[in-house]
């Protein structure tokens, strides 16, 4: 009677001699989704663009929030030409690249859509809300970029997934690491984008980079 080791060797030898026999790796959920969509992987796409294109674009395009906001109020066309972007088709508002430098006057951290009410002009009142997640409303980062557009994507679903992937990337890269306690009175510096707010509403700013307290 053959030993267990000999029997195992015999079975492996049979498997290797069978024509067309090979071990097939079970794809991960991400790989399966990528295969089903014809190779679309928004997380990988965003990771490839972030350091080389997204951040350099925002640095070059952004103006101080006070300047961007003031110009958008007095001359929207001039602000759009200098700091803004929006898709040619559709009804989305202008989205502006901006830099926020100010003091946190209120930190709403109990909500999952947390934000920092920030004073940028020294009057002690909040001028802009910086989103810090983990839920990010809107797709301001995507909508501020002039080197990507809807027509490059297969459909509206992929366009939406790309915008979501940008938000997810900055959450994992930066926002998840931010402190959540004793934030009022601290300085904050952020680079990012915001859509033109409705009249009387605060600007809702999505940061691509952010530093709190130095």
C-alpha positions in Angstrom: 0.0 0.0 0.0 1.6 3.3 -1.1 2.5 5.9 1.6 0.6 9.2 1.9 3.6 11.1 0.5 3.8 8.8 -2.5 0.1 9.1 -3.2 0.2 12.9 -3.1 3.2 12.9 -5.5 1.2 10.6 -7.8 -1.8 12.9 -7.9 0.4 16.0 -8.6 2.1 14.1 -11.4 -1.3 13.3 -13.0 -2.4 16.9 -12.7 0.7 18.2 -14.4 0.3 15.7 -17.3 -3.3 16.6 -18.0 -3.5 18.8 -21.2 -4.7 22.4 -20.5 -4.7 21.9 -16.7 -3.7 25.1 -14.8 -4.5 26.8 -11.6 -6.8 29.8 -12.0 -6.6 32.6 -9.5 -9.9 33.8 -8.2 -10.1 37.6 -8.9 -10.6 40.0 -6.0 -13.8 42.1 -5.9 -11.9 45.1 -7.3 -10.4 43.0 -10.1 -13.8 41.5 -11.0 -15.4 45.0 -11.1 -12.5 46.2 -13.3 -13.0 43.2 -15.7 -16.7 43.7 -15.9 -16.3 47.4 -16.7 -13.7 46.8 -19.5 -10.7 47.8 -17.5 -12.1 50.9 -15.7 -10.4 51.2 -12.2 -11.1 54.7 -10.8 -9.0 54.2 -7.7 -5.9 53.2 -9.7 -6.6 56.1 -12.1 -6.7 58.6 -9.3 -3.6 57.3 -7.7 -1.7 57.7 -11.0 -2.9 61.3 -11.5 -2.8 62.6 -7.9 0.9 63.6 -7.4 1.8 64.3 -11.0 -1.3 66.2 -12.2 -4.0 66.9 -9.6 -1.8 68.6 -7.0 0.3 70.6 -9.4 -2.8 71.8 -11.2 -4.5 73.0 -8.0 -1.3 74.7 -6.9 -1.0 76.6 -10.2 -4.7 77.4 -10.5 -5.7 78.3 -6.9 -5.9 81.8 -5.5 -6.4 82.8 -1.9 -10.0 82.1 -0.9 -10.8 85.8 -0.2 -9.6 86.8 -3.6 -11.5 84.0 -5.4 -14.7 84.6 -3.5 -14.6 88.4 -3.9 -14.0 88.2 -7.6 -16.7 85.6 -8.1 -19.1 88.0 -6.4 -18.1 91.1 -8.4 -17.3 89.5 -11.8 -18.2 85.9 -12.2 -16.8 85.7 -15.7 -13.4 87.0 -14.6 -13.3 84.6 -11.6 -14.3 81.7 -13.8 -11.5 82.5 -16.3 -8.9 82.8 -13.7 -9.8 80.2 -11.1 -12.8 78.2 -12.3 -13.9 75.3 -14.4 -17.1 73.5 -15.3 -18.1 71.0 -18.0 -19.4 72.6 -21.2 -22.5 70.4 -21.1 -24.8 70.3 -18.1 -26.0 72.7 -15.5 -23.3 72.2 -12.8 -22.1 75.5 -11.2 -18.6 76.8 -11.6 -16.1 75.2 -9.4 -13.1 77.2 -8.1 -9.6 76.2 -7.1 -8.6 78.0 -3.9 -6.2 78.2 -1.0 -7.7 78.6 2.5 -5.6 80.1 5.3 -7.4 81.0 8.5 -8.5 80.1 12.0 -11.0 77.4 12.9 -14.0 79.1 14.7 -16.2 76.0 14.9 -15.4 72.3 14.4 -18.4 70.1 13.6 -17.0 66.6 14.2 -20.0 64.7 15.5 -21.5 64.4 12.0 -20.0 62.0 9.5 -20.0 64.9 7.1 -17.7 66.8 9.4 -16.4 70.3 8.6 -14.3 73.1 10.0 -15.9 76.6 10.0 -13.0 78.8 9.1 -12.4 82.5 9.5 -10.1 83.8 6.8 -10.4 87.6 7.2 -9.9 87.9 11.0 -13.4 89.1 12.0 -14.0 86.0 14.1 -16.8 84.7 11.9 -16.7 81.7 9.6 -16.2 82.4 5.9 -15.8 78.9 4.5 -16.5 75.3 5.6 -13.7 72.9 5.0 -14.9 69.3 4.7 -13.0 66.8 6.7 -15.2 63.7 6.2 -15.4 60.8 6.4 -18.3 61.7 4.2 -17.4 64.3 1.5 -20.3 66.0 -0.2 -20.1 66.7 -3.9 -17.2 66.2 -6.3 -15.5 69.6 -6.2 -12.0 68.2 -6.8 -13.1 66.4 -9.9 -15.1 69.4 -11.1 -12.2 71.8 -10.7 -9.9 69.9 -13.0 -9.7 71.0 -16.7 -7.7 68.0 -17.8 -10.5 65.5 -17.3 -13.9 65.6 -18.8 -17.1 63.6 -19.0 -16.6 62.5 -22.6 -13.5 60.5 -21.6 -15.7 58.2 -19.6 -18.0 55.4 -20.8 -21.1 56.7 -19.0 -22.4 58.8 -16.1 -21.8 56.0 -13.7 -18.0 55.9 -14.4 -17.9 59.7 -14.3 -19.5 59.6 -10.8 -17.2 56.8 -9.7 -14.1 58.8 -10.7 -15.3 61.8 -8.6 -16.0 59.5 -5.7 -12.5 58.0 -6.0 -10.9 61.4 -5.8 -12.8 62.0 -2.5 -11.9 58.6 -1.2 -8.2 59.1 -2.1 -7.9 62.4 -0.1 -9.8 60.8 2.9 -7.3 58.0 3.1 -4.3 60.1 2.3 -5.0 63.0 4.7 -8.4 63.5 6.3 -8.5 60.2 8.3 -5.3 61.3 10.0 -6.5 64.7 11.2 -7.1 65.4 14.9 -10.8 65.7 15.9 -10.5 67.3 19.3 -9.8 70.9 20.6 -9.7 72.3 17.1 -11.3 75.7 17.7 -8.8 78.5 17.6 -6.2 76.5 15.7 -4.8 77.7 12.4 -5.6 75.8 9.2 -4.1 75.8 5.8 -5.8 74.0 2.9 -5.6 73.6 -0.9 -8.6 72.4 -2.8 -11.8 73.5 -4.5 -15.4 74.5 -3.9 -18.5 75.0 -6.1 -20.0 78.4 -6.4 -22.5 78.5 -3.4 -26.0 79.6 -3.6 -26.7 83.2 -2.4 -26.5 83.4 1.4 -24.9 79.9 1.8 -21.4 79.3 3.0 -18.8 77.9 0.6 -18.3 74.2 1.0 -14.6 73.5 0.4 -13.1 70.1 -0.3 -9.4 70.0 0.5 -6.8 68.1 -1.5 -4.1 69.0 1.1 -4.7 70.3 4.6 -2.6 71.2 7.7 -4.0 72.1 11.1 -2.0 73.9 13.8 1.2 74.4 11.9 
